[in-house]
Amino acid sequence: MKWKDIKSAPKDRAFLGYGIFAGEIHGAEDSPSISVIEKYTERTDYEGFNWVAANTDAYAGWWKLTHWMELPLPPKI
């Protein structure tokens, strides 16, 4: 798997995203990190932070992404 430019990211399924986080509690953080991203939204309080982390809502985890990659297959149980 390779990182791809965010412009080619799907808006209809989850993936791994790389970028900068912003949220109601901490404001904008400038240290890039990786998160599972769930969806794209036009509605945000932080300009350019249009991606929402999985298992959060828009108040808890907006992301300004630069790259993305497919999620790996889960392990077999």
Secondary structure, 3 states (H helix, E strand, C coil): CCCEEHHHCCCCCCEEEEEEEEECCCEECCCCEEEEEEEECCCCCCCCCCEEECCCCCCCCEEEEEEEECCCCCCCC
